[in-house]
Amino acid sequence: MVSAKFRVTGDFGAAFTDMYERGFTDGLPVIPPTESAVLAMLDAAGIQPDALLAVVPPEGGPATAEKVAINAVMAGCLPEYFPVVIAAMRAITDPKFNLLGVQTTTNPVGPVLIINGPVRKQLDINSGRGCLGPGRRANATIGRAIRLCMLNIGGCPPGDVDKAIHGMPGKLTFCFGEAEEESPWDPLHVENGYAREQSTVTAVAGQGTQNIYAAFLDPLDVVTMVADAMACYGNNGYLRALGNPLVIFSPGHATLFADAGWSKQRIRGELFERTKVPRKRIPRTAQLSKPIYTDYADDEMCLLCPDADSILIVVAGGPEAYHVTYVPNFGTTLYSMAEIKSRVTQ
Amino acid sequence: METQSRQTIEYLDPVSPNTDKKLFVPAVGELKGKTLGFLTNGWSSYNAMGARIEQVFRERFGIREMRTYAIPTSCAPPAGLLERVIDECDAAVVGMAN
């Protein structure tokens, strides 16, 4: 391995303070990335330290397996998580994800990682109750590893290069599994051409979560309420009618829809139509930027995203048909997927 | 009961700076008589500042011309635009914070 080494005399707290003061952390305690811990991480994926996985903007830092493994150790990942971290790095550095924009924008956006396939069970990735919150090591540390790579390999310290005006808590970590076994529909990776037996990570550029208490018994009432929450024309999607809004339904809501004969496609269509906002609802006074709708006629419709197919629907969370989570999108970005391979092909 | 730990912990550097010199181009050097390009992605703050920036570059550095290229808000430049800037300008500012 080629990375420089730092020495700290003291306990783990002293090591954390040293790494914090060097700007290596997200502010939370980290595991010191010792050579043996990093080698264990690399070994778990069967990858050589000098394998180049990606180039990370804005700095253009080379994401070698060694550097990614160092950051994964710091985040608290177990070695067996490393193939997921590698796939996530590949997903966020796909050009269509627009990581340069995600890293440097004033928007609060960060990568939202959705895990599909058998790896969820193998790694105890939470796709059920509380899956977006605290409690599971895999959810917490895989997302965090990506954030640390964005910081240390991408060269994007908050406030300096990361220009987010407020940021959001999900920029620390935002990773969950889809509750495929509880879903009446094809999961996200199968919709995208993967086999159910394959494992994937999907990266979506999300701005946070909007909870919607939609405990109706009629599916049409649920989509009406969800669409009203999504039709917030201050969302970046409306700036250019671009992006992938993400809606997370609980297994209870998914079952409610399926029992009434609703497919994901029908839900997407209903949401897309109901999130159209007439130009006259948006003030015509001067703005600091020029959204695509600026010169629209009063009754012309402003769009959250290009079409119904751009809306992502996944099933996750506790079983009750109470709460829906909407993840607004950064807009100038598209979701990106990568397969998770237990032994990484270099 | 508390135990004191004064071990030495050795850890690896997580930072990966871009050291690929191929990504860098030579500095343009003297700006006098040169054509400068500016890429603007539609923020009105640039509209307010752009004229002033051009004035400063003309008066202090003697540039011949400043050309402004519009790209969509928060988007990457459209295909072919950067190549056009390379053809038409001696130097360019291709990224600005808004």
Chai-1 contact restraints between the chains, C-beta under 6 A:
chainA,res_idxA,chainB,res_idxB,connection_type,confidence,min_distance_angstrom,max_distance_angstrom,comment,restraint_id
A,S3,B,L12,contact,1.0,0.0,6.0,A-B,restraint_1
A,S3,B,D13,contact,1.0,0.0,6.0,A-B,restraint_2
A,A4,B,D13,contact,1.0,0.0,6.0,A-B,restraint_3
A,K5,B,E10,contact,1.0,0.0,6.0,A-B,restraint_4
A,F6,B,Y11,contact,1.0,0.0,6.0,A-B,restraint_5
A,R7,B,T8,contact,1.0,0.0,6.0,A-B,restraint_6
A,R7,B,E10,contact,1.0,0.0,6.0,A-B,restraint_7
A,V8,B,I9,contact,1.0,0.0,6.0,A-B,restraint_8
A,T9,B,T8,contact,1.0,0.0,6.0,A-B,restraint_9
A,D11,B,S5,contact,1.0,0.0,6.0,A-B,restraint_10
A,A15,B,I9,contact,1.0,0.0,6.0,A-B,restraint_11
A,F24,B,P14,contact,1.0,0.0,6.0,A-B,restraint_12
A,P32,B,I9,contact,1.0,0.0,6.0,A-B,restraint_13
A,P32,B,Y11,contact,1.0,0.0,6.0,A-B,restraint_14
A,P33,B,Y11,contact,1.0,0.0,6.0,A-B,restraint_15
A,P33,B,L12,contact,1.0,0.0,6.0,A-B,restraint_16
A,T34,B,Y11,contact,1.0,0.0,6.0,A-B,restraint_17
A,V38,B,L12,contact,1.0,0.0,6.0,A-B,restraint_18
A,E59,B,N18,contact,1.0,0.0,6.0,A-B,restraint_19
A,G60,B,N18,contact,1.0,0.0,6.0,A-B,restraint_20
A,G60,B,L23,contact,1.0,0.0,6.0,A-B,restraint_21
A,G61,B,S16,contact,1.0,0.0,6.0,A-B,restraint_22
A,G61,B,N18,contact,1.0,0.0,6.0,A-B,restraint_23
A,P62,B,S16,contact,1.0,0.0,6.0,A-B,restraint_24
A,K67,B,S16,contact,1.0,0.0,6.0,A-B,restraint_25
A,I70,B,L12,contact,1.0,0.0,6.0,A-B,restraint_26
A,I70,B,P14,contact,1.0,0.0,6.0,A-B,restraint_27
A,N71,B,P14,contact,1.0,0.0,6.0,A-B,restraint_28
A,N152,B,P14,contact,1.0,0.0,6.0,A-B,restraint_29
A,N152,B,V15,contact,1.0,0.0,6.0,A-B,restraint_30
A,I153,B,S16,contact,1.0,0.0,6.0,A-B,restraint_31
A,K163,B,A97,contact,1.0,0.0,6.0,A-B,restraint_32
A,L288,B,W43,contact,1.0,0.0,6.0,A-B,restraint_33
A,L288,B,S44,contact,1.0,0.0,6.0,A-B,restraint_34
A,L288,B,S45,contact,1.0,0.0,6.0,A-B,restraint_35
A,S289,B,G42,contact,1.0,0.0,6.0,A-B,restraint_36
A,S289,B,W43,contact,1.0,0.0,6.0,A-B,restraint_37
A,S289,B,T73,contact,1.0,0.0,6.0,A-B,restraint_38
A,K290,B,G42,contact,1.0,0.0,6.0,A-B,restraint_39
A,T332,B,S74,contact,1.0,0.0,6.0,A-B,restraint_40
A,T332,B,C75,contact,1.0,0.0,6.0,A-B,restraint_41
